[in-house]
Amino acid sequence: MGDRQESDDVRRYGTLRFRPGAMPPLFGDTTSVLVVDDDATVGRLLAAILAPEGYRCTIVSNAQEARDALARQPFALALVDVMMPGENGLELVADIIPKYPDTAVVMVTGVDEPSIADLALDSGAFDFVLKPIRDSELLITVANAGRRRCLEIDRRAKAAKAERELGDTSAALGDALDRLNRASPDEGRS
């Protein structure tokens, strides 16, 4: 499999695909996908395309079911339909992205209109795919969203580590300054 499979992937998709489940523990479960679409046929189609690639899909039909699923377990990715009865996907995404920053969001829309694409991206979604779903477009978009999610998690982990190290260094410098001031109180007053 190895090199031959990777070169086939390069020819097929132009870049190596993100491999769900092949990431370090820092990134959590990279195989879990929440599919939010009021059309059960579309939900099953998305899951059927993703499952052979190693993704495990949970399909829900509305915004409230999506919130309930997200409260029960973390998802690496959410595929969210833009147009749903009741609360639309844009409203859902604007609500869940701040609460679940480790979930990459891709919008799914049947409306091929630039304003819808702009709204999807402005909502905080990574990208969008158009219905009718094309397998290769979905797989590339999902792979890129997975990569971006992992890069963002890694960036946040490194920033937190740097902040801790800076705090430790600052505390050590403060302690050293205090010791210097106690050791020679008169020298500092000239």
C-alpha positions as CSV (number, residue, x, y, z in Angstrom):
1,M,0.0,0.0,0.0
2,G,2.5,2.7,1.3
3,D,4.2,4.7,-1.5
4,R,2.0,3.3,-4.3
5,Q,-1.2,4.4,-2.5
6,E,0.2,7.8,-1.7
7,S,1.2,8.4,-5.4
8,D,-2.3,7.2,-6.5
9,D,-3.8,9.7,-4.1
10,V,-1.6,12.5,-5.5
11,R,-2.6,11.7,-9.0
12,R,-6.3,11.4,-8.0
13,Y,-6.6,14.4,-5.7
14,G,-3.6,16.5,-6.3
15,T,-2.5,16.3,-2.7
16,L,-2.3,13.6,-0.1
17,R,-5.6,13.1,1.7
18,F,-6.0,13.6,5.3
19,R,-6.2,10.2,7.0
20,P,-8.8,10.1,9.7
21,G,-7.7,8.2,12.8
22,A,-4.0,8.5,11.8
23,M,-3.3,11.6,13.9
24,P,-1.6,11.9,17.3
25,P,-3.8,11.8,20.4
26,L,-3.6,15.6,20.7
27,F,-6.2,15.8,18.0
28,G,-8.7,13.5,19.6
29,D,-11.0,11.4,17.4
30,T,-10.5,12.6,13.9
31,T,-13.0,10.2,12.4
32,S,-16.3,11.5,14.0
33,V,-18.5,13.5,11.7
34,L,-21.9,15.1,12.5
35,V,-24.1,15.3,9.4
36,V,-26.9,17.8,9.9
37,D,-29.5,17.8,7.0
38,D,-33.2,17.7,7.0
39,D,-33.2,15.5,3.9
40,A,-32.5,12.0,5.1
41,T,-31.4,10.9,1.6
42,V,-28.6,13.6,1.5
43,G,-27.5,12.7,5.0
44,R,-27.2,9.0,4.0
45,L,-25.4,10.0,0.8
46,L,-22.8,12.1,2.7
47,A,-22.2,9.2,5.2
48,A,-21.9,6.7,2.3
49,I,-19.2,8.8,0.7
50,L,-17.3,9.3,3.9
51,A,-17.5,5.9,5.5
52,P,-15.2,4.1,3.1
53,E,-12.6,6.7,3.9
54,G,-12.7,5.8,7.6
55,Y,-15.1,8.4,8.9
56,R,-17.9,7.5,11.3
57,C,-21.0,9.6,10.7
58,T,-23.9,10.5,13.0
59,I,-26.8,11.9,11.0
60,V,-29.3,14.3,12.5
61,S,-32.1,16.2,10.8
62,N,-32.3,19.6,12.6
63,A,-30.4,22.2,14.7
64,Q,-31.7,20.9,18.0
65,E,-30.7,17.3,17.3
66,A,-27.3,18.7,16.3
67,R,-26.9,20.5,19.6
68,D,-27.9,17.4,21.5
69,A,-25.4,15.3,19.6
70,L,-22.6,17.8,20.2
71,A,-23.4,17.9,23.9
72,R,-23.1,14.1,24.1
73,Q,-19.8,13.7,22.3
74,P,-17.1,15.7,20.4
75,F,-17.0,15.7,16.6
76,A,-14.0,16.4,14.5
77,L,-16.3,17.7,11.7
78,A,-19.8,18.9,11.2
79,L,-21.4,19.0,7.7
80,V,-24.3,21.4,8.1
81,D,-27.1,22.0,5.5
82,V,-27.6,25.8,5.0
83,M,-31.4,25.6,4.4
84,M,-33.4,23.7,7.0
85,P,-36.9,24.3,8.3
86,G,-36.9,26.2,11.6
87,E,-33.4,27.3,12.5
88,N,-31.2,27.4,9.4
89,G,-27.7,26.0,9.2
90,L,-26.1,29.5,9.3
91,E,-27.7,30.3,12.7
92,L,-26.7,26.9,14.0
93,V,-23.1,27.3,12.9
94,A,-22.9,30.8,14.4
95,D,-24.0,29.3,17.7
96,I,-21.9,26.1,17.8
97,I,-18.5,27.3,16.5
98,P,-17.7,29.3,19.7
99,K,-18.9,26.4,21.9
100,Y,-17.1,23.7,20.0
101,P,-13.9,25.2,18.6
102,D,-12.4,21.8,17.9
103,T,-15.2,20.9,15.4
104,A,-14.4,22.0,11.9
105,V,-17.6,23.0,10.0
106,V,-18.4,22.6,6.4
107,M,-21.7,24.0,5.0
108,V,-23.7,22.0,2.5
109,T,-26.0,24.0,0.2
110,G,-28.1,23.4,-2.9
111,V,-28.0,27.1,-3.7
112,D,-25.2,28.0,-6.1
113,E,-25.1,31.6,-5.3
114,P,-22.1,33.7,-4.2
115,S,-24.1,35.4,-1.4
116,I,-24.9,32.0,0.2
117,A,-21.2,31.1,0.0
118,D,-20.2,34.4,1.6
119,L,-22.7,33.9,4.4
120,A,-21.5,30.3,5.0
121,L,-17.9,31.5,5.2
122,D,-18.8,34.5,7.3
123,S,-20.6,32.2,9.8
124,G,-17.2,30.7,10.6
125,A,-17.5,27.6,8.4
126,F,-14.3,26.3,6.9
127,D,-15.8,25.8,3.5
128,F,-19.0,24.7,1.7
129,V,-20.0,22.0,-0.8
130,L,-22.7,22.2,-3.3
131,K,-25.6,19.8,-3.9
132,P,-25.7,17.6,-5.9
133,I,-22.7,16.2,-4.0
134,R,-19.7,15.2,-6.0
135,D,-17.7,12.6,-4.1
136,S,-14.2,14.0,-4.9
137,E,-15.2,17.6,-4.0
138,L,-16.6,16.4,-0.7
139,L,-13.6,14.2,0.1
140,I,-11.1,17.0,-0.7
141,T,-13.1,19.6,1.3
142,V,-13.4,17.3,4.3
143,A,-9.7,16.4,4.2
144,N,-8.8,20.1,4.1
145,A,-11.1,20.9,6.9
146,G,-9.6,18.0,9.0
147,R,-6.1,19.4,8.3
148,R,-7.1,22.9,9.2
149,R,-8.7,21.6,12.4
150,C,-5.5,19.8,13.4
151,L,-3.4,22.8,12.6
152,E,-5.6,25.0,14.7
153,I,-5.6,22.6,17.7
154,D,-1.8,22.4,17.4
155,R,-1.5,26.2,17.2
156,R,-3.6,26.6,20.4
157,A,-1.6,23.9,22.2
158,K,1.7,25.6,21.3
159,A,0.3,29.1,22.2
160,A,-0.8,27.7,25.6
161,K,2.7,26.1,26.2
162,A,4.4,29.3,25.2
163,E,2.2,31.3,27.6
164,R,3.0,28.9,30.4
165,E,6.7,29.1,29.6
166,L,6.6,32.9,29.5
167,G,4.8,32.9,32.9
168,D,7.4,30.6,34.3
169,T,10.2,32.7,33.0
170,S,8.6,35.9,34.2
171,A,8.1,34.4,37.7
172,A,11.8,33.3,37.7
173,L,13.0,36.7,36.7
174,G,10.8,38.3,39.3
175,D,12.2,36.0,42.0
176,A,15.8,36.8,40.8
177,L,15.1,40.5,40.9
178,D,13.7,40.2,44.4
179,R,16.8,38.2,45.6
180,L,19.0,40.9,44.0
181,N,17.1,43.7,45.8
182,R,17.3,41.9,49.1
183,A,21.0,41.1,48.7
184,S,22.0,44.7,48.1
185,P,19.3,47.1,49.1
186,D,21.6,50.2,49.2
187,E,23.2,49.6,45.8
188,G,19.8,50.0,44.0
189,R,19.3,53.5,45.5
190,S,22.3,55.5,44.1
